[in-house]
Amino acid sequence: MPGVSARGLSHEERRQLAVNLTRVLALYRSILDAYIIEFFTDSLWNTLPSSWQEALDGLNPPQLATLLLGMPREGEEIRYRSVWPLTLLALKSTACALAFTRTPGFQTPSEFLENPSQSSRLTAPFRKHVKPKKQHEIRRLGECFLRSPWLIFHPYGFRSQEPVPRRDFCFLLFQLVKKLSDLTGCTQVVDVGSGQGHLSRFMSLGLGLMVKSLEGNQRLVERAQHLDQELLQALDKMEKKHPQVVQRGPRHSPRHVVQWVSSTALCEELLLPLETPGQGSTRLLLTGLHACGDLSVALLRHFCCCSEVVALASVGCCYMKLSDPGSYPLSQWVAGLPGHELPYRLREGACHALEDYAERLQKAGPGLQTHCFRAALETVIRHVCPELRRPGVQGIPRAHELKIEEYVQQGLQRVGLDPQLPLDLAALRAQQAQENRVVAFFSLALLLAPLVETLILLDRLLYLQEQGFYAELLPIFSPELSPRNLVLVATKTPLGQAFSVLETEDS
């Protein structure tokens, strides 16, 4: 999907983009504010202009992906079956033009072509416990020195002395961290919100970086320590099996610490250096792979307030969990713009995976009916219990195989209502017949969702710039594998053209 490049915008261009975004989001707020489960109860289809209804009505899912979201199948031409109203075309063009592009500077990842669940560039010990999505992200955030010519069997499974092909993506998350640490002279990496320690483990045991990982969940820290030992044992076995080709490089096990990091107070543990005899002053690089909600804001504030922190590489997620106010807006510029407010519903929508949904539309699978079924269930719930609005409904197994009345009965049971209540089957059938309208309305909201994410991330760029620092947003993951693929990179000294190097796979 086209968009504006986040990198290289001047300060004034960033400000103007924020102005444009707030204006557009205010104009289409009614679509963004809507809950798709209220499609029937709030007559959402009738809130659209009649000309939009006429253009969208009857479009099947693949047509919505191609014509509305602008994501056709490879080689498919975009051809409208009728003349669309200019206002709808303007919405589509504006949504594409103002959102930060999520397209990285590389082709589709090739490492999963043979097996979509296992990276072809990793030996078995290093694929264990790591999902394909995480394998992709980890390499992109830190891998650049895996090109070292002295190693035939690299500790992370590269099997050749040949340079890593440009389209192989097993450790793409490492690459950026390593390049950034080299450029800024960092002596230690702090992985905040480290979970089971996959990123920390790869950076330390595979790449020789000094890494401290902070995680608030004791159970996850214990799991990370167990996986460290498991990996060390696997490496020892590999070295004994291939002593003639494996050259053991320096290994530094990550130091895992149980520690919550607040977005409002500085964390002393985060700033404490690891024991590194003979080393000079500590220069920290903070990283967080999909730091949830306020945790991404905590990284920004530690970077701004602490002289020890000289670089930042952060991927945010779960925008709906941001504290309001406090974590958005951060910049004075965005805070002063009318219409800058982003309530929970808008931030939640910004977390949807646009590329993934477009693919689902192109496949037109039965799972697309779920929104329609849930909206129909909402009408029954409110008829029976008017005060019960938008209750959470636990996942209904194999919902796409159910008749709509069967789905409604199971849904009623999950919200504590009598599943044997008499149902108006004719009304349910009529609602089911509007499935494509439900999908069309949801696609409209999804078309606008990247604008919300763009404003949130733009606010962070402007905040860092207002503090006198240097920051860029780089789309270094494949959006099909990792929907939140824009990495916020910040330094305290100008790096000039070095930011362009961070986007590539070449060292």
N, C-alpha and C positions, 0 to 999 in steps of 0.2 A: 504494500500500500504506500503511495507517495506521501510526502510530508516535507516539513522544513527540517533541515539539518540542525541539530542542536549545537554542533561544534562550529566555532568560529564566528558566532554572532557577536556583534559589538554590544556594549552596555546599553546603548540607546535602542538598538534593535531588540534586545531582550525586554526592555521596558515596554516598547510598543507592542510586542507580541503579547505581553501580559494584558495590556489594555484591550487588544482585539479579542483575546480569549474570554475575558470577563463579559464583554459586550455580547458575544455569541452565546455563551452559556446562559446569560440572562434572557436572551431572546427565545431560547428553546428549553427553558427551565421546566415547562410543564411535561415535556417528554422525559427529561432526566429524573424528575421527582416521582414519576409514576412507578408503581409496583406492578409488575406484569401479572401477579396473582389476582389483582383487582381489575383485570381486563373486562370482565363481565359486570362485576358489582359497580364499577365506576364508569362503565361505558367508554372505555379508553379509545376505542376506534372512532367514536363520534367526536372526540376532542381534536382529531386531525382535520385540516382543511378538506373540504369535499373534493377538491381537485387532487389532493394527495391520495385520498381514499380510492378515487377512480384509477389513478396510476398504479397503485400497489395492489388493489384488490385482484385476486386471481393469480398473482405471481406465485409460482411454486418455489420451494427452497433454493434450488440451483440458480434460478433467475434472480432471486434476492441477493445471493452471494455475488453474482456477476454484475447486475445492474445497480444495486443500491450500495453494497459494500465495496464494489470495485475490485473484487478478487475473483476473476474468471479462472477457469481451468487453463492449464498451460496450452497455449496456441488458440484459445477460444477468443473470438471477436465479441466486443460489446455492442450489441444491437438492440435498440429499444423497439418494442412492438407497437408503441404509440408515442405521441409527443408528450413528454412529461412537463408539468408546470415549472416555470422558471424558479419559483420559490423552493421547490424540492431539489432541483438541480443545483441551486445555489447552496442549499444545506450540504449536499454531498460534496461539492467542490470546496466549500469552506472547511468542512471537517477534515478533508484530506490535506488542505493547504496549511492549516494552522497547527496540526498535531506534529510533534517531533517524530521524525521518521524512525521506525523500529527495524529498518532493514540494515543488517551489518554489511561490511565490505567483503563478503565472501559468498560462495555458492552454498547450496544445500549440503549439510554435513554428510560426508561419504562414509564415515566409520561405522554407520549403522545399516548400510545397504545390505550386507550379507545377513546380519541378524539384528533386527530392530531393538532387541533387548540387551545386547552386549556390544561393547566397543571393540572393533577389530584391532585397535591400536594398544590394547591392554592385555597383558597376560592375566591368567585366572586370579592370582592372589590380589590383584589390584582392582578387579571388577567386583570382587565379593563385597556384598552389603551396599554397593553404590549403584543407584538407579541410573539409567541412561541419561536422564535429564541432568542429574548431578555430575555425572562424568563429563558431560559437555560443558557445564558451567565452571567446574573446577579447572579444566584445562584453560579455558578462555580467561580466567582471572589470574593465571600465573605461570605459564609453561615455557617462556621464551628460551631459557637456557637448556632445555632438553635437546637442543641441537648440538651439544658438545660432541666433538668428533672423537674424543678419547674413549667413549663408552659404546660398546656394541649392544650389550644387554643393559639398557638403562634401568635403574631401580624401579621405574614405573612401566617397564614392559615394552619399550620400543625395541624392535628386533633388528634394526639396521643402522649402519653408519650414515645412510643417506639422510639429507635434510628432511624434516617433517613436511609432507606435502601441504600446500596452502589450504586444502579442503578437508584435512583431518582435524577432528574436533574433540579429542578425548580429554584434554586438560586445558581447555581454552581459558578457564578462569585464572589459572596460575599465571598465565602469560602476562597479564596486565599487572598483577601484584609484583612480579619479579622485575619487570621493566621499570615500574614506578619506584620500587625500592632502590634499584641501581641509579636511577636519575636523581633521586633525592638524598642518597646516602643513608638510607635507613639501616639501623642495626638490629631492629626487632619488629616483628609483626604481631599485632594483637587482633585476634579473631573474636569479635564480639557476637554473642548469640550463636555459639559454635555448634550447638546440638550434639550430634554423635561424633563430631570432630573430623568429618571427612575432609574438609578444606584444610584444617590445621595439620592433619596427618600427612596429606600430600605435600604441603608446603615444607614441612619439617623433615620427615623421613625420606621423602622423595627428592627434595630440592635443596636441602641443607640450610634452610632459613631458621633463624631463632624465632620460635613462635610460642606465644602464650594465648590460650583459648579460654574465654570467659563464657560460662553458661549458668543460668539460674536454676536449672533443674538437676538436682543431685543424681537422679537415676540416669539421665543422659550423660552426665560426666563419667559415671561409673562405666557405662556402656562404651564411651569413647576410650577410656583407659584400657578396657578389655580388647577393643579392636586394635589399639596400638600394639599390644603384646602379640596379638594374633598375626598382625602384619610383620612384625619383627621376626617372628618364627618362620613365616613364609619366605622372607628375604634370606634368612640364614640357609634354609633348605635350597633356595635357588642358587646361592653362591657355592654351596657344597656340590651341587649337581653340575654347575658350569664354571668351575674355577678357572678354566683357561680363557674364558671370554668375559666374565663378570669382574669388573673392577669396583671395588667398594669405595664409594665416596663418603664424605663426612655425613654422620647421622646425628640429628638432634631431635629427640622425641619431644613432642609438644608438651608444654606444662598446662594441664587442665585444672581450672579453678572454678569452684562453685561460687558464682557471684552475680547478683542482679545489678544491672546498670540502669540508673535512673536518667530520664531526660531532663531533669531539673537540678540535679546535684552532681558534682564531680565525683568520680569513682577513684579512690586512691589506689586500689589494687590494679586498675587499668594502667596506671602510670608507673608502677614499680617495675624496675628493670629486672630481667632474668640475671642469674649469676653468670657473668661473662668476664672472668679475670683478664686483665690486660686491655680491656676495651675502654675507649674514651666515653664521652658523654652519650647518653642514650638518645637515639632519634627513632621515634615510633612511627609506624605506619598502621593506621586503623583500617580494618576491613570487616565487612559484614555481608555475608551472602544471603540476601533476602531477609534483612533485618526488619522484623515485624513491627508495624505501627510506630510507637514512640521510640523504639530502639534506634531506628535510622536517624531520628532527630537527636538522640543522645550522642551518636557518633559525630554529627555536625558540631554540636556544642563543645564536645571535648576537643575536637580539632581546633575550634576557634579560640578556646580559653587556655589551652595548655601548650606551653612553649616546647615541651618534649615531643608533641605530635606534629610531624612535619608533612605528612601526606595522608590521604584518605581515599579509599576505594570502596564504595558502598552501593549495594543494590537493595532498594527499599521494596516493601510489599505491604499488603493488608492496610491500605490507606484508611479504611473505615475505623481502624483502631487508634487513629491519631486522637490525642486529647484536644478537645475543642472548648475554649481557646487554649493556646499554649504551643501546640505543635504545628499549627497552620492558622494564619500565615506567619512566616518567620521574617520575611523582608518588610521593611518599612514601605517600599514602593507598592507591593501588592496589598498590604493592609490599608493603604490609602485609596484604593480603587473602589468605586461603587460597584456592587454586585460581585465582590470577590468571595463571598461566603460560599462554602462547600459543605452542606449538611451531610449527615451520615449516608443518606441514600445515594447521593452523587459520588461520594468517595467509595462506597461499596461497588457501584457500577464500574468505577475506574479499574477495578481489579479483574474484570472479565477478560477472557482470552479471545480477542477479536479474530486472530488467524485460525485458532482452533474451531471457533464457531462457524467461520466461513467454510472450513473444510467439512464440518458436519452438514452444513446446508448443501454443499455440492454433492455429498453422498445421499442426502435426503433419507436418512435412516428413520426408523420408527421412534427412536428416542426423542425426536423433536416434538412429539406430541405431549411431552411431560408438562410444559408450561400451560398448555391448553387444559389438560386434565386438572392441574393444580388450581387454575382459575375457576374451573367448574366446581371443584370441591369448595372453594371459598364461598361461592353463592349458596351452597347447601348449608355450610357452617353458619353463615350470617342469618339464614332463614330460621334455623333452629335456635341459634344462640346469638342474637344481634350484638351483644356486648363483646363477643369473642372476635377479634379482628387480627388477621394475619398471624395466626398461631404457627409456631414451628411444627412442621410435619416430618417426622423421621423418615429416612429413605425407605421407599416401598420397593422390595426386591422385584426385579424383572417387570417393572411397571409398564414397559412398552408392549408386553404380551397380554396385558389385562384389557378387558372391556372397560369402558369409562365408568359404568356403574360399579364394577368390582373395585376399581381404583378408589372411587368415592367412599365405598363401604370401608375399605381398609384405612383410608385417611381419617374417616370419622372416628374409628376405633383408636387411632394414634393420638387424637386430640381429646380423648376422653368422652366422646359422644357415642350414642347408641348406633352401632353399625347396621341395625335392622330397621332403621327408620324408613318409612315409605318414601320412595324417590320418584320424582317426575322424570320418567325416562325420555319422554318426548323433548323436554327442555334440555336434558343432558345431551341428547343426540343433536339437537340444533346447535348447541355450543360446540360440540365436537366438529361439526361441519365448518366452523370458523377457525379451524386450526391454522390455516395459512395466514389469516389476519393476525392471529396472536403472534406467530413467528415474524410477520412483517413489522409489527409494532416493536417487538423486542429487538429486531435488527436495527430499527431507527435509533433506539436508545444506545445500542452497542456502537453504532456509527459515531455517536457523540462522545462515548466514554473516553477515548484517547485524549480528547481535549481537556478533560478533568485531570487526567494523569499528567498531561503536559503542563498545566498550570501549577500543580503541586510541585513538580520537579523544577519548573522555571522559578518558582518562589525560592527554592533552596539555592539555585544558582545565584539569584539576585542577592539573597542573604549573605552568601559567602563573599560576593563581590563588594557588598556594602561594608563588610569587615576588612576589606583590603586584600583579600586572597584571590587565588586563581582557580577557576573551576570549569570543567567541561562535562558534558553528558555523552557517553559513547555507547552505541548499540553493539555490544560485542558478543551477545548470544544470538542463536537462531530463535526468532520469536515463535516458531512452530514448536520448538522444544521447551522454551522458557519464556512465557508471556511477559514477565517483568524482566526485560532484557537491557534496560538502559542503566549503565553504571555511572554513578556520580564520582568523578575523579577530582580531587582538590589538592593543591600544593600551596606552600607559603612563599615560594619564590617562582618567578615566571619560568616556564619551560619552553617557551617559543614553539617551534615546530615539533617538539617532542610529543605533544598530545596526539599528533597524527600517527606517530610510531605506535602508540598504545592501542590503536584500532586494528593494527595489522597482526598477522601471524608471524611475520618475518621479524627477527631480532634486529 
